Amino acid sequence: MKVAFVGKGGSGKTTLAALFVRHLAGQGRPALAIDADINQHLTVAFGCDADAPRMRPLAEHMPAIKDYLRGANPRIVSADRMIKTTPPGRGSRLLRVVEDNPIYAACVREVGGVRLAVTGEFAAEDLGVACYHSKVGAVELLLNHMLDGPGEYVVVDMTAGADSFASGLFTRFDRTVLVCEPTVRSVGVYRQYAGYARDYGVALSVVGNKVEDASDVEFLREHVGGDLLTWFSRSGYVRRAERGTVGPLAELESANQAALAQLVEAVDDTPQDWAAFTRWAHEFHRRNAAAWANERAGTDLTDQIDPEFRMGPQAVSEPAVVGG
């Protein structure tokens, strides 16, 4: 299952994403976390010291990532012709959540008991010449080629607000978790996100955060309605973690542990719609090709779309390569 955590800046989405993945890992479930926020804080949320050695960002390995995923796909003549939206086809290499491959070897490491990859920070040399989506493109490529099954999880901490709608990345998830504080500003982000998501069939769950009393819950129910799945109360455990002391998850308050379990149940109950996943992958590749990529490449990149290939479990029996 592919799961995105989104929300207003400061809502606690990174904290809840970290708790969610740690909960999965604690149950022995296969999981991969990806920090795709412009503010890279997921490593610290897992308990890694801020002064620890720097992780190797996905964005720095884009040529190698493209070359690996291209595999023997005859529609992609070279890795440098691939863009962030290039979909898999027959001959492409597909990824599993847990496997040995050069991408994971280079960019994934265990932090606080969780397997983690990061996009990389927005560096000084990027100012004025690049947008953050150039880094997130690596995540989109990985998710396009990710053959995850039930009981397997890829959890992505997205950049704040509705900024993820600037690319087709928002359609790559089986369920999107929007973290919402009981405030007007946070509800405003929910309304904006929900409005966009509705047009694309995005499965959206709202999780309240920093809830103090029943009036906070009623406020969220009034403004979010049926999208409200559960909520997390203000937490001494989280407060200690934000000060650098990340204790065992068993120390998390029982009500908040129950909210985590409810969130996992909602994710597990979400059907994987591989037909829609493939359809939107093709659609956003066409949009990007027409908007900028065809001109840059000097050729029609929509030829990369393999109309006979659909992502999903049946892709294993088709002439595509899983891992390897």
Helices and strands as residue ranges (DSSP letters): E 2-7, H 13-26, E 31-36, H 42-45, G 58-61, H 62-70, G 79-81, E 93-94, H 102-107, E 109-111, E 114-118, G 124-126, H 133-144, E 153-158, G 163-166, G 168-172, E 175-180, H 184-198, E 204-211, H 214-224, G 225-227, E 228-233, H 236-242, G 249-251, H 254-268, H 274-288, I 289-293, H 294-297, G 301-304, G 313-317, E 321-322
